[in-house]
Amino acid sequence: MKRILLVILTALLVLGGKAQEKKSGAGDIPPLVTFTAAQDHEDMMKQLGITELRPGPSGNESDPDHANYDETVANPCPELPDLLKTKKGKKVTTPEIWWKERRPEILEDFEREVYGRLPDRIPEVTWTVKITDREFVGWTPVIAKQLVGRVDNSAYPLIDVEISMMLVVPANAKGPVPVLMMFGRPSFPAPAQPSSEDLEKLNDAFRAMMIAHDPAIKEILDRYPAYTPITRASMANPFAPRGQGEPSPTEQLLAAGWGYATIDPNSIQADNGTGITRGIIGLVNKGQPRKPDDWGALRAWAWGAARGLDYLETDTLVDATRVGIEGVSRYGKAALVTLAFEPRFAMGLIGSSGKGGLTLHRRNFGEAVESLTGGEYYWMAGNYMKYGAEKATFGRKTGCDLPVDSHQLLALCAPRLAFVSYGIPEKGDAKWLDQKGSWMAAVAAGTVYKLLGARDLGISNNYMTEKMPPVNTGMLDGELAWRQHDGGHTDAPNFKHFIPWANKLLKQKQP
């Protein structure tokens, strides 16, 4: 009887503990919302009171609904928001007025209407060096560090966020080096291989393990006594003659005495609408859909880059006062957003960023506002969808109704270094990106660079009349720079111009 009572008592205690665990644990947090991209898009439309969005244009010029490429109708509202006039009409004549009055106004508009606000409380990130390896990149010995930034998810354990980053710096540097952080997939550039002696030991141990697992394998190995189950990975010889063509951008950086860091945007926030209730946005929102002024993926990627910079500030191999941010295409948009919102980045290389990046939202050429309010809506704040609305409770809006435009986003970077890079449509940097629209924004942004004592493109700031320079003509004399190369959808051909330009302005000596 006593034994039966003991069993019953134990069971009650276990059940009581589980009930308490449910009450204080999973019962206190909302379940994950799982939407398709279409469902998430529809949810935001309902929140905004939008009943119909205009469809975005096709990028295929043979389609009947193709994007506009007629320059005569590309500027339906040519007058841009005035950089040097506050909302109350006060002229911005001094740096003090810019920093204290005008810049905060512009930041507020971008946060509310375009890229979204950072939440009040974002969990902390703890960085861990997972692997440190000594390697060769080309002729340069390097130290490569694989880093993981784990975001505290104690408030919502249903979502894990681990930021992936790789730092590579020259091993023979005499002091901390400038670093270019690049959006992309991190990987070891040239993983070190075991010596011949170590490889022989590994193979002996591996043979013994295989035979212990299956004695029949001994007969096979005896037939091939020279066989080595573990072999060296095929690696380029760093001392071999250089091949034809230019070194890679990373080789150029290392040869110039720089380091680089590659950070994975998808480890911060997924590049799709389905994942908007996951990643860092989902973690902060506890798995629930966004509100209209919540941050989108571009702002989340920029936040992740800033957290990567937090780590770089602690690494003695890095000169944290000379860290730049780089990206191409959608990551060019993210690089510009990062530079605008995070003042600790000293410079940016903004590659082929298009709409949502440096191309003017007001322009009707190639990629349109409607492309972003429909397709890649998750890059932006929900409020941005209003500017693609055909029918809504607030009426009809277009890009012309935006209170800000991209020239102001670039102006937020001033007086820090900003290098705008594009290729040419004939080689794959499509007209869709509207190179001219980015040129106009860069020309207009120059007024703030000059106000703050920096140099702009060295021309007037009349964005309607200044002509784009010929291809392969660099405008590289100031803190604001422009160069259109004759390559494709990449910024690689501009690295050989970017590095000396940045070195000169950062007063970086060559090794």
N, C-alpha and C positions, 0 to 999 in steps of 0.2 A: 504493500500500500504506500509506504513511504517513498518507494522508488517511483511509483506512478505519479504521486504528488510532486516529486522533484522534477519529473519530465514535464508535467503541466506548467509548473512554475517557470521553468527554463523557457518553454515555448512562449509564455505570456511576456516574459522579459524581452525575448527576441522580437516579438511582434510589436511590443511597445516601443522598442528602440527604433525599429524600422518606421513606425508611424511618426515618431519624433523627427527622424531623419528626413522624412518626406515633408513634414511641416516646416522645418527650418532650412531645408536644402532646396530640392527641385521645385517644391510647392511655392517657393518665394520668387521664382523667376519665370518670366513668360516663355512659352514654348517657341521654338524657331518657326518663323513664317517662311514657307517655301513657295515662292512665286516663279512663274516663267517670266521672261523679259516682257512679254506682251501683257501679262497680268500686272506686273509692276508699273509698266508704262500707263496702263489704263487706270490704275489706282491713283497715280499722280495727276492724271487729267481730271479725275473726279474731285480730288482735293482742290485743284485750281479752278474748277468750274468751266473746263474746256470741253466742248462737245464735238469740235472738229478741228483737226490740224491740217495745214496745207502739206501735201506730200513733198518730199525733197526731190530735187532734180536727179536725173540719171547722169552718171559720169561718162556714158557711152554717147559720143557725138552723133551716132547714126540713129539713136532712139528719138521718137517724136517728142518726148519730155526731157530732152537733154538739157544740161546746164547752159546758161547763157555765156557766150564767149564774144559777144558784141560789145566792144568797149564804149560805144556811143550811148548805151543804156545801162552801163555798169554802175553808175553813181546816181541812184534815184534821190538820195539825200546827201549831197556832197559836203555840207557843212558839218564838221565834226564838233563834238563837245569841246568847249574851250578849256585847255589845260591850265591857263593862267587867269582864270576868273572863278571865284567862289560861287556857290549857289545863290548867295545874297548879292552877287554882282560886284564884289570887291576884286580889284585887280591884284594879281599876285606879282609883286615887284621885288620881293626879297626872299632869300632862302627861308627865313623865319616864317613868313606867311605860308610858304609851301609846306614846310614840315608840320606846322601847328594847325593850319586851317584847311588848305586845299587837299593835301595828300590824304588825310583821314577821311574826307568826303568821298574821294575816289575809291579808297579801300572799302568803305562801307557799301557803296553801290556795287562793286564787283562781288563782294561777299554775298549780298542779298540777292542780286539778280543774275549772276553769271556762274560763279564757281562754288558758292556755298560757304557757310560759316564753319569754322572749327568749333566743335562742341566745347562747352565750358570745362568739362572734365574728361580728359583722355587718359587712359591707363599708361603707366610708365613702361618704358622699354629697358630691359636688361640685356646688355650685349655680352656675348661669350665668344672667345676665339676658339673655334672648333679644331682647326688644324693650322699649323704654321709650317711652311715648306720653303726650302731654298731651291731655286730653279734658274734656268737660263731662258731669257726671251731674246731671240736673235743673238747678239753678242753681249747682252747686258745681264750680269748676274742680278737676281731679284730675290726679295723676300715676299712670299705670297701668304696671305692670311685669309682663311675661310671664316666668316663671321656670321653669327646668328643673333638676331635681336628678338628676344621673346617678349611679347606684350603681356602684361599682367591681365589675366582673364578671371581673377578670383570673383569679380562681381557678376560674371556671366560665363561659367565654365563650359557652356555648350559650344563655344567658338574659340578656336586656337588661331593665333596669328604669330608667325615667326618670320621676321624679315631676313631675307637672304642677301648677303653682300660679300664681295671679294675685294680685298685691298692688295695691290701689288706696288711695291716701291723698289727703287734701285738699292741693291745690297751694299754698294760701295759709296753711297752718299755720305758726305762729311757732316751733315746736319739734317734737320727736318726739311722736307721737300714739299713744293706745291703739288696738289692732287686735283685731278679732274674726275668728278663723280659722273658716271654715265648710266643712264637707264638702259637695262638690258639683262640678259641671263648670265649670272656669275658662273665662272668656271676657272679652275687652275689653268694658267697659260701653258705650262709645260711641266707636268708632275715629275718630280724626281724619281729615278729608278734605282732599285737595289744594285749594289756592286756585284761583280761576278761571284765573289766569295759568298756574299749574303744570299744571292740567288741560288747557289748550289745547296746551301743549308735549307732554304725554303723548299726546294725540290725534294731533298732527302726526307724532310718531315712530311711533305705532302704524299710521297710514295708510301711511307709507313702508315699514315692515316688511311689511305685508300685500301691497303692490304688488310689492315685491322678491321675495316668496315666490311670488306668482301675478300676473303683469302684467294678466291679465284682470279683476282686481278693480278696477283703475283706472277702467274703464268704469262699473262699478257705483257707485263713490264719486262719479264725475263727475255721475251722475244725481241724487245726493242730497248736494249740496255742504254743506248745513247739518248733516248727520248726524254725531254724535259717538259713535264706538264705545265710549268709556269715559265713563261718566256718574257723577255723585255717588250714593252710597248714600242711600236714604231715611232721614233722621235726624230725630228729634224736635227741635223748636226749644226750647232751654233757657230762652228768654226769653218763650215763649208762656204764656198764663194756665194755671195749674194745673188739671188735670182734677178730676173728682169722686173721692172716696175718699182713703184715706190714702196717703202716699208709700210706696214700697217699703222693705223693711228696709234695703237698702244706702243708699238716699237718706237715710233717717233717721240711719243711722250717720254718714254724711259731714256732714250738716247739724249734727250734734252735735259735730263736730270729731274723730270717730273715722276710722280706716281699716278696711279689711277685706281679708282674704285668702281666696281660694277654692282649696281643694286637692282634687284628683281622687282619690278612694279607689281607683278601678279602675286608676290608673296605679301604684299601690303593690301591690295584690293584687286579683285578679279576684273578683267577687262571685258565685262559683259553685264547685261542687266539682270540676268538670273542670279548673279552673286552679290547683288547690292544689299541683301540682308545677311551677308557673310563678310569676311575680311574685317578690316578695322572699322569700316562704317557700320557693319552689322554688329560687331562687338560692342561698340559704344551705344548703339540703338537697341541692344539686347535682343537681336534677331528680328526686329520689327521694321516695317517699311519706313522710308524717309519722309520727312516733312518738306514742304516746298523750299525752305531756305537751308536745308541740310547740305553738307558738302557732297560733291560728286567725286568720281574716281580721279580726275586731274588734281583736285585739291588734296585728296588722300595720298596720291603718289608724292606730291610735294611735301606733305607732312612726313611721309616715310623717309624722304631724302634728308629732311631736317634732322630726323632721328639718327640717320647715318652720320650726319655731320656731328651730332652729339658724341658719337664714338670717336670720330677722327680727332676731335678736340682733346681726347685723352691719350692718343697714341703719339709717343715721342718721335716717331719716324715722320710725322706729318706736320707741316706748317699750316695750322688751322686758319690762319689769317689769309691764306692764299689757296682756298678750295673753290673750285668751279663746278658748275652743273652743266651737263650736256645731254641732248636727246635729238632724235630725228622723227619727223611725222607726228604721230600722237604723242610720242615721248618728247618731241620738240615743243609741243604745247605744254607738256608737263614741266619741261625745263624752264620755260618762260614763266609759268605760274610759280614755280619754285623760287626763281630769282626775284620775282616781284614781291612775294609774300615773306621770304626768309632773308632778312638783311645780312645775316652772317656769311652768305655766299658772296665771294669777292668778284665773281665773273660768271658769264654764261655763254655757251655756244649753242645757238638756237637754230636747229636744222629743219628746214622745209615744214614749218609748223602749221600752215594753212588756217582754216576757220577754227575758232576756239583757241588759236595761238595768236600769231601776229597779224594775220590777214584781217582787214576791217570787217566787222560784222555788218556794217551798212552797205558794203559792196554787194552787187548782184553779178558775180562772175565766178563760175566754177562752183565749188562747194558752197552751200548756202546755209543760212541759219536753220532752215527747215531740214537740212541734212542732219543736224545735231539735235533738233527737237524731236525727230522721229527715230532715226537709226541709233546713233551713239548718245542718246539722251542722258545716259548714266554718267558720262564724263562730266556733266554740268550739274549745277543746282537744279532742283525741280522747277524753280521760278523761271528758268531760262525758256522753258517750254511755252510760256506766255507769248513769246515773240515769234512763234510759228502758228499761233492760233488764228483760225479763220472765223470760228464761231465760239463765243464764250460769254460768260456772265458779264465780263468786263469789256466785251466788244472784240474788235479785230486789232491785232498788233503785228508789227514786223520788226526787223532789225533796226529800222529807223527810229523806233520808239525806245530803244535802249538808252538809259541815262549815261552810259559810258561806252567807250570803244577801245580797240586794242592799242592805239597809240598811247592811251593812258596807262595801259598795263605795262608797256615798255618804259614809260616815264617813271613808273614806280621803282624801276631798277636803278635809276640815276642816283648818284653819279658813278655807280659801279660799272664794270666793263661788260658790254653786251655785244657779241659778234653774231650778226644775222647771216645765215648761210642758206643758199638755195642752189639747186641745179637748174637744168634747162628741160623743158617739156620734150624736146626731140630725143633726149636720152633717158626719159622715164620719170622725170620730176614733173608730173602732169600739170597741164593748165588748170586743172581742178584746184590746185593749191593757190592760185592767184598770186603769183610772185609780185605783180604790180601792187596789189592791195597791201602786201606786207611792206613794200618799198614806201608807199604813201604813209603808212603808220610810222615807219622809222624816221622819215623826213619830219613828220609832225612832232614826234617825241623829242626831237632835238632841242626844242625851246626850253625844256626843263633841264636837260644836260647843261646848256649854256647858263641858265639861271643859277645852277649849283656850282659853277666854276669849272665844269668839265667841257670837253670838246665833243661836238656831234659829228655829223658826216662832212662838215666843212662846206655846206651849201646853204641856200635859203631854206626856210621852213615852210615854203609854199608847196604843200603836198599835191595840189592840183596841177601845178606847172612844171615842177622839177622832174626831169626825165631819168628813168633808170639808166645807170651806166652800162656800157657794153659788157658782155660776158667776159669773165676772167679779168675784170678791172676792179681791183680792190679799193675800197674807201676805208683806209685803215690808219688814219692819222689821229683819230680821237678815241675816247673811251666808248663811244658808240661807233660800231663798224658794220660794214655791209660788203658782201662779196658773193656774186653768183658765178659758180664754176660751170664747166661744160660737161659735167658728169650727170649721173642719174639721181635716184631718190636716196641720197646719202650725203653726209657732210665730210666723208673721208678726204676728198680732194682739197678741202680747205684747211686741214690740219697743219699742213706745212706753212700756212699763212697765219693761222690762229696762234700757234705756239710762239713764234717770234714777236707777233703783235702783243700778246699777253706778257711775254717776258720783258719787253721794252717798258710797258706801262706799269708792270709790277716791279720793275727794276731787278728782275731775276737774272743773275749771271749764268752763262752757259758753263757746264762742268768742264 
